């Protein structure tokens, strides 16, 4: 029996990269999926692929950093499938550059895309989960919060907030049947980033950042998106109900404890 049979999962930023791998894994484990993203074409493609493979899926397009958008996502998910059991806060992305080269716009974009999307989504879905007495929330954090990766200070400020939010919520909702955890990937290969690097569509300094990120990993390679999805898939299972407030690092050993 599929471990998520009968469950409904919402994955933000679920149409591309790590989020796409998470949606696929949770669907394969039996969940109905709501795929949320910013670009309608990408969301439609991801949902279409799930439907073609016989999964239950729906899409949502909107900027979750904006007030009220996460509430609409929740309402549409409940309307489509009756309830939401799992929320994966994967929406993110920021401007990676030396700290003193940031502008007001890049600062705001990095905080909005990572912290505000996660905070607003948690605020929207937690009352629904707590009322039902069941929920699994997984925030996608970052290994760079621990290892201080090159040019990541502002990004780490946002992702560090994502980590801290999870521990606070985990304690607050510990008796409500809701768990809140973080999966923190190291540098992870995605098709889009590989293509951009190969085509020279990224600044030269980002090649240095990528090289530094791989150098920090004892296994000598980036993570694969499916490896991140596997950690998420465990944490959202019913039998992971005694795991909460944890940061699960999927990092090839770049930090250890």
Legacy VTK file of the C-alpha trace (Angstrom):
# vtk DataFile Version 3.0
C-alpha trace
ASCII
DATASET POLYDATA
POINTS 257 float
0.000 0.000 0.000
1.272 3.451 -0.888
2.241 5.353 2.281
0.367 8.507 1.223
-2.725 6.846 -0.164
-5.734 9.061 0.534
-3.599 12.044 1.526
-3.566 15.456 -0.149
-0.316 17.377 -0.521
0.392 20.963 -1.538
3.876 21.686 -2.876
4.820 25.325 -3.401
7.344 25.973 -6.127
6.307 22.514 -7.220
6.579 22.851 -10.993
10.351 22.928 -11.454
13.626 21.726 -9.987
13.535 20.264 -6.490
9.816 21.001 -6.225
9.054 19.007 -9.376
10.904 16.005 -7.953
8.971 16.331 -4.680
5.599 16.445 -6.443
6.497 13.365 -8.455
7.663 11.412 -5.398
4.613 12.271 -3.292
2.288 11.422 -6.177
4.050 8.089 -6.673
3.561 7.455 -2.940
-0.181 7.872 -3.398
-0.967 11.511 -2.594
-3.190 13.840 -4.570
-1.119 16.906 -5.465
-1.729 20.616 -5.685
1.211 22.120 -7.552
1.713 25.826 -6.827
4.011 28.090 -8.823
4.507 31.500 -10.346
4.404 30.593 -14.047
1.175 29.151 -15.457
2.908 27.356 -18.310
5.231 25.515 -15.924
2.428 24.641 -13.509
0.221 23.367 -16.329
3.052 21.214 -17.655
3.778 19.696 -14.234
0.109 18.998 -13.523
-0.396 17.571 -16.997
2.448 15.135 -16.490
0.943 13.901 -13.228
-2.508 13.513 -14.761
-1.089 11.648 -17.751
0.430 9.125 -15.335
-2.875 8.523 -13.602
-2.318 10.703 -10.534
-4.781 13.161 -9.041
-3.465 16.698 -9.405
-4.430 20.343 -9.678
-2.493 23.554 -10.186
-2.365 26.997 -8.613
-0.628 30.117 -9.918
0.200 33.037 -7.650
2.867 34.883 -5.678
2.698 33.439 -2.170
4.731 36.323 -0.751
1.706 38.559 -1.288
-0.983 38.828 1.415
-4.005 36.619 0.842
-2.542 34.455 -1.925
-1.707 31.521 0.376
-5.272 31.658 1.701
-6.564 31.297 -1.853
-4.214 28.360 -2.379
-5.596 26.645 0.718
-9.180 27.297 -0.292
-8.666 25.977 -3.819
-6.860 22.884 -2.527
-9.673 22.105 -0.100
-12.268 22.716 -2.804
-10.445 20.371 -5.178
-9.707 17.500 -2.797
-11.661 18.080 0.414
-8.748 18.669 2.805
-4.981 19.199 2.943
-2.757 16.831 4.914
0.702 17.847 3.710
2.302 21.215 2.978
5.780 21.378 1.462
7.124 24.926 1.470
9.568 24.650 -1.400
9.000 28.028 -3.084
12.203 29.986 -2.935
15.123 31.392 -4.832
17.109 34.522 -4.295
19.887 36.660 -5.636
23.282 35.189 -4.771
25.917 37.898 -4.692
28.416 39.494 -2.301
26.525 41.114 0.549
27.577 44.693 -0.159
26.504 44.386 -3.795
22.872 43.775 -2.870
20.302 46.431 -3.657
16.985 47.157 -2.017
15.292 45.166 -4.777
17.523 42.091 -4.457
17.266 42.138 -0.671
13.492 42.279 -0.838
13.270 39.590 -3.531
15.425 37.185 -1.527
13.434 37.630 1.685
10.078 37.598 -0.117
10.783 34.497 -2.197
12.040 32.404 0.702
10.788 33.606 4.071
7.531 35.368 3.291
6.277 32.577 1.026
6.900 30.043 3.787
5.501 32.151 6.610
2.319 33.089 4.774
1.724 29.498 3.685
2.174 28.189 7.225
-0.234 30.808 8.555
-2.802 29.852 5.925
-2.667 26.071 6.368
-2.002 25.594 10.082
-5.540 26.399 11.302
-6.976 23.893 8.816
-4.538 21.172 9.895
-4.896 21.843 13.613
-8.687 21.768 13.383
-8.493 18.357 11.689
-5.888 17.110 14.174
-3.441 16.073 11.478
-0.802 17.735 9.343
2.707 17.433 7.996
4.634 20.586 7.120
8.095 20.432 5.586
10.038 23.605 4.842
12.848 23.390 2.312
15.765 25.141 3.957
19.430 25.268 2.991
22.683 23.657 4.048
24.341 27.026 3.486
22.691 28.251 6.703
25.134 25.973 8.542
28.258 26.204 6.413
28.259 29.879 5.429
28.623 29.270 1.703
30.280 31.923 -0.454
28.093 34.988 -1.180
25.066 33.482 0.615
24.736 35.784 3.643
21.459 37.429 2.606
20.030 34.170 1.270
21.021 32.530 4.555
19.212 35.244 6.491
16.015 34.257 4.686
16.543 30.502 4.887
17.675 30.772 8.511
14.293 32.296 9.222
12.671 29.321 7.504
14.608 26.956 9.797
13.731 28.940 12.918
10.065 29.207 11.980
9.842 25.416 11.802
11.257 24.811 15.267
8.980 27.404 16.841
5.883 26.059 15.117
6.842 22.468 15.907
6.791 23.198 19.628
3.650 25.338 19.473
1.625 22.732 17.560
3.180 19.591 19.045
-0.082 18.465 20.649
-2.221 19.317 17.614
-1.250 16.364 15.453
0.838 18.630 13.233
4.573 18.126 12.693
6.862 20.800 11.246
10.331 19.966 9.955
13.005 21.225 7.582
14.860 19.464 4.802
18.093 21.356 4.148
19.766 20.489 0.833
23.331 21.216 -0.110
24.007 22.442 -3.634
21.639 20.415 -5.808
21.760 19.674 -9.516
18.770 20.799 -11.541
18.341 20.667 -15.295
17.765 24.417 -15.490
20.906 25.306 -13.534
23.024 22.792 -15.434
21.855 24.276 -18.725
22.474 27.843 -17.573
25.993 27.020 -16.394
26.816 25.145 -19.587
25.506 27.967 -21.783
27.340 30.664 -19.853
24.101 32.385 -18.867
25.223 33.010 -15.280
27.831 35.478 -14.004
31.351 34.092 -13.736
31.335 34.574 -9.959
28.509 32.013 -9.681
30.791 29.386 -11.195
33.074 30.046 -8.223
30.160 29.722 -5.805
29.189 26.370 -7.347
32.773 25.132 -7.212
33.037 26.147 -3.557
29.746 24.392 -2.791
30.932 21.119 -4.301
34.322 21.407 -2.592
32.532 21.446 0.778
30.847 18.099 0.076
32.957 15.065 1.057
31.107 12.911 -1.482
32.473 15.224 -4.168
29.219 15.837 -6.023
26.000 17.854 -5.774
22.769 16.336 -4.525
20.201 15.035 -6.997
16.646 16.337 -6.776
15.291 12.835 -6.127
17.517 12.594 -3.043
15.913 15.705 -1.588
12.459 14.380 -2.437
13.186 11.121 -0.619
13.826 12.954 2.657
10.609 14.935 2.262
8.686 11.749 1.473
9.697 10.227 4.796
8.832 13.271 6.910
5.319 13.602 5.472
4.354 9.987 6.156
1.928 9.164 8.942
4.522 6.968 10.648
6.913 9.938 10.947
4.552 11.471 13.466
7.100 11.526 16.294
9.607 13.543 14.251
9.097 17.286 14.620
11.207 20.415 14.928
14.112 18.764 13.112
16.442 19.956 10.369
17.269 16.985 8.140
20.388 17.845 6.154
20.720 16.169 2.756
24.248 17.324 2.131
26.677 14.541 1.276
28.423 15.129 4.607
29.262 18.822 4.105
28.314 19.352 7.740
28.028 16.588 10.288
26.804 16.127 13.820
LINES 1 258
257 0 1 2 3 4 5 6 7 8 9 10 11 12 13 14 15 16 17 18 19 20 21 22 23 24 25 26 27 28 29 30 31 32 33 34 35 36 37 38 39 40 41 42 43 44 45 46 47 48 49 50 51 52 53 54 55 56 57 58 59 60 61 62 63 64 65 66 67 68 69 70 71 72 73 74 75 76 77 78 79 80 81 82 83 84 85 86 87 88 89 90 91 92 93 94 95 96 97 98 99 100 101 102 103 104 105 106 107 108 109 110 111 112 113 114 115 116 117 118 119 120 121 122 123 124 125 126 127 128 129 130 131 132 133 134 135 136 137 138 139 140 141 142 143 144 145 146 147 148 149 150 151 152 153 154 155 156 157 158 159 160 161 162 163 164 165 166 167 168 169 170 171 172 173 174 175 176 177 178 179 180 181 182 183 184 185 186 187 188 189 190 191 192 193 194 195 196 197 198 199 200 201 202 203 204 205 206 207 208 209 210 211 212 213 214 215 216 217 218 219 220 221 222 223 224 225 226 227 228 229 230 231 232 233 234 235 236 237 238 239 240 241 242 243 244 245 246 247 248 249 250 251 252 253 254 255 256
